[in-house]
Amino acid sequence: MFIGRRKRGFETPLDRWFRSELSGYVREMLLSPNSACLMYFRTEAIEAMLTEHRSGRQDHQRLLFSLLTFELWHRQFVGCLEQYPHWMLSMSSQPIGTS
């Protein structure tokens, strides 16, 4: 029966979820004004990735999952950007990947 079969991982339907049910949630988490991702990554790159994935032109599920995981981790262990003084946020005016 199943005894001789190789072990298989459990696949989640992230691709479909990120295109439908969770698309608004992911967009809000990654692009909200207090998003940590906006401190480290270009807004235009995140927007393009979300648009390409939602339209089906590209499969960015792994990158989107990584960004979402980073955002949730940052909010949990570093803190929400609303908690930082304004002068600290201005230090991040040059996100990674723009040099």
Secondary structure as UniProt FT lines:
FT   TURN            3..4
FT   HELIX           14..19
FT   TURN            20..22
FT   HELIX           23..31
FT   TURN            33..34
FT   HELIX           37..40
FT   HELIX           43..55
FT   HELIX           61..73
FT   HELIX           74..78
FT   HELIX           81..83
FT   HELIX           86..90
FT   TURN            91..92
FT   TURN            96..97
//
